[in-house]
């Protein structure tokens, strides 16, 4: 199940187009993006950074997952040198907003925030009902009323016809 | 002539009662069963939800934050707030990556409540959440499903962080009573499709 979710995150990060992710952009266009930007402890995130076409490795640091050094590779679509990597948030990481900072080889930098949430999975569903509607087997649903009315009328007609036939 | 009319009325009656009971009990007579989430979507910064609007089932209500019960399940609004929804404050807010969870009562012991028509939602229906930062997150329903409360598919409900999404949860199924109440939860799965200023 977990590996399927990891695959889903990876697929979504590569395949889905994000319309307006909150990514601060700097002078040379350097940026840092973490996907997903909100995650549970124990799950991986994708890192994407841009150091203005610098071909040397950059370091990405956060209290959420430690330090990752990423060498850039040219992006297939644009040809720009992007730093792409992954990191995993440990299962015991307390839920909080964690700053993430990237330092480029050229001393440029970019930063963003990773929101770690929801470490506990509820063991059962919420108790969202008091039983009022459960005591009403037939509601005042328009369809049901019309249908019952038609059934009654039809049965009455047949009954009247039978009586007339007999007498 | 009268026989034909009676037969027509009986057939019409049987069909219409069927549709009526089906609508009431959530049988998907004329529904499409699911709609795929979008390929493109925005991602929003965290911000608590303030209001929920679901035009197709007449919901327009306040949202307040809720936490966790002692048994680990998500807390629910107090009975006097039966027409408000509760946002699970320990999960993502609507618009962030991950499933933002809103719970609401289907009824109290003597009145219908905010989500009493939730099971009538169709895939493709829109749900709007107004947030404290004045942005409105617009979600589209993917599916409406029913599970036994003790056997919710945890990964699908709580742990899918592949896109910004929404889970609306209420009760349904048979009334068991006691500490359990209703046996099942009705869960609406929806995905973020767009956002706009309020």
Interface residues (C-beta under 8 A of the other chain):
Chain A: X1 X5 X8 X9 X11 X12 X15 X16 X17 X18 X19 X20 X21 X22 X35 X36 X37 X38 X39 X40 X43 X95 X97 X115 X117 X118 X120 X121 X122 X123 X124 X125 X126 X127 X128 X129 X130 X131 X132 X133 X134 X135 X138 X139 X141 X142 X143 X144 X145 X146 X147 X148 X149 X150 X151 X152 X153 X154 X155 X157 X158 X160 X161
Chain B: X2 X3 X5 X6 X7 X8 X9 X10 X12 X13 X14 X15 X16 X17 X18 X19 X20 X21 X23 X24 X39 X40 X41 X42 X43 X44 X45 X46 X68 X71 X72 X73 X74 X75 X76 X79 X88 X90 X91 X92 X96 X97 X98 X103 X104 X105 X106 X107 X108 X109 X110 X111 X112 X113 X115 X116 X147 X149 X150 X152 X154 X155 X158 X159 X160 X161 X162 X163 X169 X170 X171 X172 X174 X175 X177 X180 X181 X182 X184 X185 X194 X195
